[in-house]
Amino acid sequence: VKYAPYLMKQWRTVLAVVTANSFLHLFDLSSTTHNSAKEAFHALVPSVDIPTEDTVKTLNVAKHRKDWYKLLHPSDSFALANCAVAFKENDKGAYSFEITEKIQQSLMMGKTTSRKMQVRVSSKDKEKEWIAALKADKCEQDK
């Protein structure tokens, strides 16, 4: 998908991942081209060295282990429980929707602020699919 934070209106290509605990993570892919989400994800994940029986016997595997998951840092994340997702009318024929996240700034005063972003997808079907996925309460589904 492509997304643009409202203050910067510059479209960026990202891999969007919705997690089971209701977060939306965006991984920047602007510098590369991929044909599918699976291909994009595999490009983000570095290769993992799988130890063999011989390397376990001869080396300190813990010392040589790579924590590959630490290299996966999203460029942006949204807590979907705090978000409103809405269809965004667009006169240019692009398919897009808007995500508005409310962020609590002060626990004592109850002050909140919000941030918005617009997401552009390739078709009307993808737009409906994404909006439904983002509005689904993942935490409630697990109960």
C-alpha positions in Angstrom: 0.0 0.0 0.0 1.0 3.6 -0.2 0.5 6.0 2.7 0.9 9.7 3.5 1.0 11.3 6.9 -1.2 14.4 6.7 1.5 17.0 7.4 3.7 15.6 4.7 1.4 14.6 1.9 4.2 12.7 0.2 3.2 9.1 -0.7 5.5 6.4 0.5 5.3 2.7 -0.4 5.0 0.5 2.7 4.4 -3.0 3.8 1.4 -2.8 6.1 1.0 -5.5 8.8 -2.0 -5.8 11.0 -1.2 -7.8 14.1 -3.4 -10.1 16.2 -3.2 -7.6 19.1 -4.6 -4.8 17.1 -1.7 -2.8 15.9 -0.9 -1.6 12.4 2.8 -1.6 11.6 4.1 0.1 8.5 7.5 -0.9 7.1 9.1 1.5 4.5 9.7 0.0 1.1 10.2 3.2 -0.8 13.7 2.3 -2.0 12.7 -1.1 -3.5 10.1 -2.7 -5.7 8.3 -5.9 -4.9 5.6 -7.9 -6.7 3.8 -9.1 -3.5 3.5 -8.6 0.2 5.2 -11.9 0.8 8.2 -10.9 -1.4 8.4 -7.5 0.4 8.4 -9.2 3.8 11.1 -11.6 2.9 13.2 -8.7 1.6 12.9 -7.1 5.0 13.9 -10.1 7.0 17.6 -10.8 7.0 18.9 -14.3 6.4 19.0 -16.5 9.5 21.9 -18.8 10.2 20.6 -22.1 11.3 23.2 -24.0 13.4 24.0 -27.5 12.5 25.0 -30.2 14.9 28.7 -29.7 14.1 28.5 -25.9 14.7 26.7 -26.4 18.0 29.5 -28.8 19.2 32.4 -26.6 18.1 31.1 -23.0 18.6 29.3 -21.0 21.2 26.0 -20.8 19.3 24.6 -18.2 21.7 27.6 -15.9 21.0 27.0 -16.2 17.2 23.2 -16.1 17.2 21.7 -13.2 15.3 18.6 -11.6 16.8 17.1 -11.0 13.4 13.8 -9.7 14.8 15.6 -6.7 16.3 16.3 -5.5 12.7 12.5 -5.3 11.9 11.6 -1.8 13.0 8.4 -0.3 11.6 8.7 3.2 10.2 5.3 3.9 11.9 2.8 2.1 14.1 -0.8 2.7 15.1 -2.8 1.2 18.0 -6.0 0.3 16.2 -8.0 0.3 19.4 -7.4 4.1 19.4 -8.2 4.6 15.7 -11.1 5.5 13.5 -11.0 4.2 10.0 -13.1 5.9 7.3 -13.5 5.9 3.5 -11.9 8.9 2.0 -13.7 10.5 -1.0 -11.3 11.1 -3.8 -12.1 12.8 -7.0 -8.9 11.6 -8.8 -10.1 8.0 -9.1 -7.7 6.7 -6.4 -8.9 4.3 -3.8 -8.0 5.5 -0.4 -9.1 5.6 3.3 -8.2 7.7 6.3 -6.9 6.5 9.7 -7.2 8.9 12.7 -5.5 7.8 15.9 -6.3 9.5 19.2 -3.3 9.8 21.5 -3.6 10.5 25.1 -1.0 13.2 26.1 -1.6 13.5 29.8 -3.0 10.9 32.1 -3.8 13.5 34.8 -5.5 16.1 32.6 -7.1 13.7 30.1 -5.8 15.7 27.1 -5.7 14.0 23.8 -4.3 14.8 20.4 -4.7 13.0 17.1 -2.7 12.2 14.1 -4.0 11.3 10.7 -2.8 9.4 7.7 -4.2 8.5 4.3 -3.7 5.1 2.8 -4.0 4.4 -1.0 -4.7 0.9 -2.4 -4.9 -0.5 -5.9 -8.7 -1.2 -6.1 -12.1 -0.7 -4.6 -12.1 -4.4 -3.4 -8.7 -3.9 -1.7 -10.1 -0.7 -0.1 -13.1 -2.5 1.4 -10.9 -5.4 2.5 -8.4 -3.2 4.3 -11.1 -1.1 6.0 -12.9 -4.3 7.2 -9.6 -5.7 8.5 -8.6 -2.5 10.3 -12.1 -2.1 11.9 -12.2 -5.8 13.1 -11.5 -6.0 16.9 -8.7 -8.6 17.0 -8.6 -8.8 20.8 -12.3 -9.6 21.0 -12.0 -12.3 18.4 -9.5 -14.2 20.6 -11.9 -14.4 23.6 
